[in-house]
Amino acid sequence: MGFRTALVADDCALTREVHADLLRSIGFAVTVVGSGNAAVDVVRRAIAMHDRLYDLTLLDFDMPDGDGLNAARQIRSAQAGLWSAPLLCVTSHRLDRVEPACLTAGFDAVLSKPFRIEAAAPWLRNVAVG
């Protein structure tokens, strides 16, 4: 049986680990990074090495070293022409204030912090194991 992979980017170590633990609890192998720039670097390296792309990417909206919006744009650009996995934004901002910009940047959805499995269920169901 295969496993699913996820990339979690958040500048807060505690939030990063909470989100990673939630995803691990439902069978994901998780890579964690502390910034949007680091997330973009990890995705670009995976693509360059012809590695399997992440099945799910969870990015914080506000990060001092490469925010989620910029990271989403760069990840979507790097994935152009390749399979595009769900890209979810997590934020402590009011959703109605940030969701339009997030969707325009390439996110599939915007979730409130703390991220809950139930809120991401529509995207998790579509992530194939294999």
N, C-alpha and C positions, 0 to 999 in steps of 0.2 A: 504494500500500500504506500502511495506517495504522501507527500506532505505539502502544505501550503506555506508560502513565504510572505512575510510582511516587513515593511520598512516603517519605523516609527521615528519621527523627528520632532523634538521638543527641547527647548533650552532649559527647562526645569527637570532635573534628574528624577525627582519623585514622580512627577506626572509621566515622564517617559517610562519609568518602570511600572507604574500602575497600568498604563495602556498596553505595554508589552506583556505583562502578566495576564491581562484579560484575553489578549489574542492567543497567548500560549495555552490558556485554559481550554480553548476550543480547537486546538491542534495546529496552530501556526508556529513555524520556526521564525523567530523575530530578530531582525537587525535593528539596533537603536543607534541614533546619532543625535548630537546636540544642537544642530543648526540646519537651516534651509540649504546653505552652501554645502554642508557635509552630505545632505541627502542627495543633492544634485550630483556631487562627485561619486557617490556610491552607485547611483543609477547609471551614470555614464561609464563607470568602470565595468559594471555588469554587462552593459551593451557591448562595449569594446572587446570584452573577453568572450562574447557570445554565450554568456551565462544566462540562465533562466531569469527572466524578468520577475520582479516582485508581483505576487498575486494581488497585493493590496498595499497602498501607501497611505499613511496617516501623518499629516503635517499640522503642526501648530500654526495658527494664524500670525502671531507676534513672536518673532525671534530676532535678537539683536544682530546676529550674523547671518543674514539672508532670510528674510521673512517668508511666510508660507505662500504668498501671492507670487513673488518672484520665483521661488522654488518650483511652484506648480507650472508656471509658464516654461521654465527651462526643462523640467522633466517631460512635459508634453512635447516640447520641441525635440528633445533627444529621442523620444519614442516615436516620432513621426514615421509612419509607414510600417511600424511594428505593432504587435498586439498592445492594446492600451488597457492596463489594469485599473480597477477603481482607485481613485485618488480622493481621499476624504480629508476635509479640513476640520480641525477641532479648535474651538475658541471659547473664551470667556466673555466675548462681546455679545451684544444683542444680535441675534441671527438676522433680523430684518435689516440691520445696518451694514452687515458685512457680506451677506449671501450673494447679492448681485455681483459684486466685485470678484468674489470667489468663483462663481460659476463662469464668469467671463475669463478668468485666469486659467480655467481648465479643470477645476475641481468638479467631481460628480455630486458631491453633497457637502453640507456644512453641518457639523454636530456641535452641540454644547458640551463644554467641559463640566464635569468629568465625562469622558466618552463612556457610553454604555453599549453593551453588545446588542441590546434590543433596538437601539436607534440605528445601528448599522446593519441590521438583519437583511434588508433588501439587497445590499451589496455583498454581504457575506454568503448568501445563498447562491449567488452567481459565480462565486470563486470555486473553480473545479479543483478537486483533489486529484493529483496525478503527477 
